[in-house]
């Protein structure tokens, strides 16, 4: 009986073409991309638009000194960078990428709406203070309620970031059939468009949006991100019938634990001779068509 280990082949484009199925792929491919790219672009316009000038907002509108504003801003960034680890775990283990992005989008919308309210509603921020008064230290400080409302908004934004950031790109790649040349080319084109829009978004947020916030109105400057996040949600749910939804496959941490336990129990086993080692490794058939793995090899690459 010939095993997979006895038929190691080079993992290149030609061999993949030979192995491609002749059946038509059920994945939507580029049909889903207008919705996904629209969702990603509008969502990044919203979240990056809040971050672009936020320290200035804290110092000018909340009468914070630079150290306090920096502490809040850096803590928010730290939580937002850690949250995707939790979001990825929940998406892989319980909810799936589609549901995680949907829930996280509403969390981001709530956070951005609350931040806009801190600028638009006088009760949610301290009394305005001039630069001269700030230098003299006579400005009225923010209340505990105002600070709590602001921190709650940042927390909702971090929750939204934790769900969207680890799922957006993998969810887009799930729409392509990666066992076909067309699917792999489509995923490469998606990456090119994604990172091009990333650059354009940063350019817009760091120039025009910052100008609006500094010179026109903080309410309008935060109202635009609020508008963008609503567009993001509309674009995402508009394609709900088109998407290919991959069901949760379980946490990677459980499989890592299984490997460690198996290694402990089999630590005293002796490996067979080199010429007889083919077929000696456990290589079960995948129980999910969405999962992929590279063929086994006796080399490090």
Secondary structure, 3 states (H helix, E strand, C coil): CCCHHHHCCCCCHHHHHHHCCCCCCCCCHHHCHHHHHHHHHHHHHHHHHHHCCHHHHHHHHCCCCHHHHHHHHHHHHHHHHHHHHHHHHHHHHHHCHHHHHHHHHHHHHHHHHHHHHHHHCHHHCCCCCCHHHHHHCCCCCCCHHHHHHHHHHHHHHHHHHHHHCCCHHHHHHCCCCCCCHHHHHHHHHHHHHHHHHHHHHHHHHHHHHHHHHHHHCHHHHHHHHHHHHHHHHHHHHHCCCCCCCCCCCCCHHHHHHHHHHHHHHCCCCCCCCHHHCCCCCCCCCCCCCCCCCCCCCCCCC
